[in-house]
Amino acid sequence: MNTAAASRHRASSDHSPSGKKRTAAFTLTALLVCIAIIGILAALIFPIIGTVKGGALRAQCSSNLRQCAMGINLYAAEHRGMAPSVTWTLEIQPYISAIPVKNNSDVKTAFPISCPSLPYDDSAYGRSTYSMNSWLDTDHSNQNTDPATGKITYSWSMPLRNVEAPARKIMLFDGRLASSAPGGSQWAFNAVKGVEYIDFRHNGGTANVLFVDGHVSALKQDDIRDGMWDWQGGGGD
């Protein structure tokens, strides 16, 4: 076949018997395969995006707790080494910087006393989603007994220098909603000893916990020991 004949043969093969030029197109099978591949990729990517976002929120939460620790230590430096009282969220505000927080579509300025994993709510002055270990807002080393009634009371606030093993003693933590009834709408500013006051709301069922020495750890429920709450001892069981 000469060159001219080959050219005519190629030209004729590009047309259907009806004389119309044929065009390439997806078959139904190819289209279904593409949809299946996209679905598989989406199933792999979406959990990763959620994990990355959750990790970023936990990191921001840790940063907030460290700023709270700085505020608590600065407060203590000006108050004879005492930790703040039950109203700690208000007492440390002069010592920490406000940060931008997102409230629905608006961005407001607030103090870093709330976990970014939860919706921001400024409905209550000094509101915080973090709770303080109640062993620190009461000085259990300074016991007073009423001679008439025999009732034992304690002085407000614990001197931080009296806390034994500060790297193992809880100061603040991711708190949960607590009131007189389950499902209440009030955040506990402080909490007695008990893991039930901790909200394990971050990735992997963890909660951010700030210790007296200023470091933050992401702990699971099984990581919490009774000795971490008491101001005395080494922080073990």
Secondary structure, 3 states (H helix, E strand, C coil): CCHHHHHHHHHHHCECCCCCECCCCCCHHHHHHHHHHHHHHHHHHHHHHHHHHHHHHHHHHHHHHHHHHHHHHHHHHCCCCECCCCCHHHHCHHHCCCEEEEECCEEEEECCCCCCCCCCCCCCCCCCCEEEECCCCEEEEEEEECCCCCCEEEEECCEHHHCCCHHHCEEEEEECECCCCCCCCCECCEECCCHHHECCCECCCEEEEEECCCCEEEECHHHCCHHHCCCCCCCCC
